[in-house]
Amino acid sequence: MNIKEIREKEIQGWSGYVALFVLIAVLLLSTAFIIYASVVFEDDGNVPLYVFEMVLFILVFTAGCIGFAGLKTVKPNEAYVFSLFGKYYGTLKTEGFRYVNPFVSANAGTKIDNSGMDELISGLKKGKASVTLVRKSVSMRMQTFVNGVQKVNDKLGNPVMVGAVVVWRITDPTKAVFVVDDYKEFLSNQADSIIRNVARLYPYDNMSEDDSDISADELTLRGSSQEIADRMKGELQERVASAGLEIIDVRINQLSYAEEIAAAMLQRQQAVAIIAARKKIVEGAVSMVEMALDQLKKDNVVEFDEDKKAQMVSNLLVVLCGNKDAQPVVNSGSIY
């Protein structure tokens, strides 16, 4: 796909205050000369000279009125991209009150959607709609784009809901205006595509170190958000660089399992947590039983044969590993 590359040409313009003073002076002088010509015509009655002077002064007055279109106010971190009769004229970035060619037109690089014109007119008649003015300048400030939550299948095929926040700004207003039709819509589409494609390369979470589907050191959407965000930022920057956009940061702001599998995944997470807890309980119980047997043997409290030792170990493990309070049985006779 061949796109004509347009190099940015920065223009400075002239002082808007000087231009405003000159234009007002031109209007006042042309008005004074028109009045003067009328007075002179009443005295000498020279029709050809009067017509010539009136046409000349009216043209000067009209030119002065048209000249006011060249006055522009440029705010900090804003720019105007001008075209003159269909050709690129230049980019004005100098902040302040400036004056440029009054015949140039400013391009903001955004299109106007007229699909809801009937609804707009109807709403205006009822007093329930408002008109939004279209900006002609291009903002170079940092902006935030909130990507809509979209459903994506992760590496294991589980449907997950992913949303991201993109911080960006325009570095080349000329490319943003002339390379793409609408740079905001272009960024939105590219961000959706990148987030979807990157999210499909990673699992949602590493449920267990023993999970055969996921290695323990593999990146996951939930546990490696910084690494995945950096990758999203790099790939998105490559996509939008041709439009004069700079991606400052990308962050995942919403991540969850899709509704249809959320309950099942919650049960799986609970099962993993229960197994891990039981493992710790068993390790602690075995350590306590071993300590008890060693202490009894060391203090010569009682001698156990192998059968009684096994029975004691079994009883202790049941008490220590059980999830309910033990109900002891008191033996009033011989232990044999």
Beta strands, then each sheet from edge to edge (+ up, - down):
strand 1: 10-11
strand 2: 14-15
strand 3: 71-74
strand 4: 78-84
strand 5: 87-92
strand 6: 96-99
strand 7: 105-107
strand 8: 138-139
strand 9: 143-146
strand 10: 150-153
strand 11: 159-170
strand 12: 245-257
sheet 1: 1+ 5+ 4- 7+
sheet 2: 1+ 5+ 4- 8+
sheet 3: 2+ 6- 3+
sheet 4: 9+ 11- 10+
sheet 5: 9+ 11- 12+
end
